[in-house]
Every structure is written in C-alpha cells, then in structure tokens.
Amino acid sequence: MTSTPRHFARLAKHSADFKAAEDARETARLALHEAIVRHLRERNARPGKIAEHTPYDRNWIGDIGRNATPPVPPLKGPNAVGPAPKYDPAVQAAALEELDRFTADYRRAEAAMDKARPLIRAEIVKHYEAGRGPEEVSSYTPYDREWVGTIARSTSTARQRQKRAPASAE
C-alpha cells in the first residue's frame, strides 16, 4: 500500500472511519435480514409486527422474505401453505426483542457513517479550494472523482468566486 501524503492524512483517516462504519452497517444489515427471514419462516410474528421493530416497512419485510433462499411461503392468498399461524405472545416478544437489538446495531452503524460523511465533505472542499482536482482527491475518499467534483463545486465558494470574477477591461 502506498503512503498517504501529509496533506491528505486527515481525509484518509475520515475515509477509513467511513469505510469501517460502512462495513459495520453491512454486517449489521445481513444479521438483521437473517433474523427477519428466520422469524418469518418460524412464524414467530406477523410481518407488520416485525416491521415495527426494524427500519423497514411491512412491504419491504415481505420482499425480504420472498427474496430469501428458499423463499418464505406467504401467509395468505392462493399460494399460502397451511392454516393461518397462531402467534405465541412469549415467543413473539422474544423475537421482537432480538430484532430490536439487531436494529439498534444497524442504526448505530448508520449513525457512525452519518458522523463521518460531513467530515469527508469538509476535507474535500478544503482540498478543492487549495487547488487540488477531484481526480487527485478522490483516491483518498470512498467517492469517485465525479462525486468529489460535485461535492466540491456545490459547496466551495472560493473557487466559484474566482471563476466568476470579471476579466479586467483593457
């Protein structure tokens, strides 16, 4: 791995924090989806109840179940398997408590990403205003050069003033 120039050290650190938070969110998302599928398959709680304890709505919970391998059979309709399930309140409470824990982990990881994102953007603007181009800056961020350029141009006021300065009359 190449060494990071000193002037990009802070940007690289914020980007590493963002990447770690992104990886943590993906791990938490996968664990949450596995728990959702397991509870749908075991019929521990209704999809609407599961949705109340996750960051997803009832329809998205259904999509997660349908996209599982193998798919979770529907509760109602022509493709329903067996009679309607009867939910045990104690089992349902335990399942929802587990989903609350996974959801808290997921939201914690998202909050870490949200915390790192403005720090990265501020560093991008600082480097852009110092005259560094998006191509150079993007290699130290989780973003591609087009997105770095969009962030920099939309937020930087110093370079915008330089571009708009009227040419001297001769």
N, C-alpha and C positions, 0 to 999 in steps of 0.2 A: 504494500500500500504506500502511496506517495505521501510525503509530509505536507501538512497544510501550512500555507504562508501565514505569518503572524496576523496580517490584517484580515484574514478570513477565519481566524481561530474562533471568535465568538459566534459567527454564523454557522460554522461547522459544529460547534457544541450544541447550539439550539436545534440544528437539524438532526443531530444524533438523539437528542431528547425527544424530538417529534417522532423519529423513526421507532424509538423504543416504545413510546406511547401507542403508536400505530400497531406495532406487533402485539402489545398487551391487549389492545382493543380487539384485534383479530382472534387472539386466543380466547378472550372472554366471549366473543360473539359465537365462536364454534362451540364452546361449552354450553352457552345459553341455548343454542339451536339443538344440541344433542339432548338437553334436558326437556325442551319443549316437545321434541319428537317422542322421547321416552314416555312423557306424561300423556301425550295424545294417544299413543299406542296402547298404554296400560289403562286408558280411560280413567285417569285419576281426577281430572277436572274438565269442565267444558271449555271449548276454545275461547269463549268470551271471558271466562274467569282467568284463564291463562293470560289473555291479552291485558287484563287489568294489572297484572303483576310483571309485565315485560314492557319494553319500549315499542312494541308492535301493536297494531290493531287486530281485531278478530279475523279480518280477511287475510291479513298477512300471515297470521298463525296458521290458517288453513292452507295457504300456499307453501309454508314451510313443511307442513305435514304431507301435502301432495308431492312435494319435490324430494322427500326423503327416500332412501333406498332400503327396503321396499317401501312404497307409499303407504301412508296411514289410511285405512279404509274410512269412508265417510260415515258420519253418524246418522244422517237422514238421506232420503232420496232413493232412486231406483238401484243404486249401487251399494246401499248400506248393507253391512254384514251383521246379521243377528238383531236381536231386540235392542231397544234403546238402553244404554247403560244406566245403572243406578250408582250414584256417587256417594261414597262413604265420607262423611264430614271430617273424620280424623285423618284419613288418607289424603283428602283434598287439601286440608290445612298444611300437612307436611309437604306436599308437592308445591303449594304456593309459597311456602317459606323458602324452599330450595330455590325456586325461581326468583324470589326477591333477592337472595344472596348473589345469584349469577347476574341479575340485572344491576345490582349495586357495583359489582366488579366491572361490568361493561360501562356503566356511566362514569365510574372513576377513571377508567382509561380514556374515555372521550373527553373528560374534563382536562386531563393532562395534555391531550392533543390541542384542545382549545386554548390552554395556557401557553403552549409553545408557538402556536401559529402567529400571533401578533408580534412576538419577539423576532421571528424569522422575517416577517414582513418589514419590520423597522430596520433590520440589518440590510435587507435588500435595498430599501430606499436610500440608506446611508451610503452604501457602495455605489449605487447608481448616481447619486448626487456627487460622489467623489470622481466620477468619470469612468467607472468600470461598466462594461457592457453586460447585457443579460447572458451572453454565451459564457463569459468568464465566471459570473456569479452563480449561474445555475449548477455548476459542477460541485458546489458546496451546499446545495439545498435539495430538498426532496422534490422540487418542481423542475419542469423542463424550461428551456430558455424562453419559449413564448409566454408561459405563465409568469415567469420572473419579469419579463418585459412589461407585461400587462400590469402587474402589481406596481412596478417601479414607475411607469408612466402615469398611472392613475393616482398615485399618492405623492409623487415628488413635485414640489412647487418650484424648486430652484432651477432645475433643467428646463421646465416649461417656461419660466420667465426668460431664460437665455434664448430659447427658440423664438419667442415672441418679440424680443427686443427689436425695435425698428432699425433698419440699416441707416447708417449716417448719410446725410444728404451731401452730395459733392457738387 
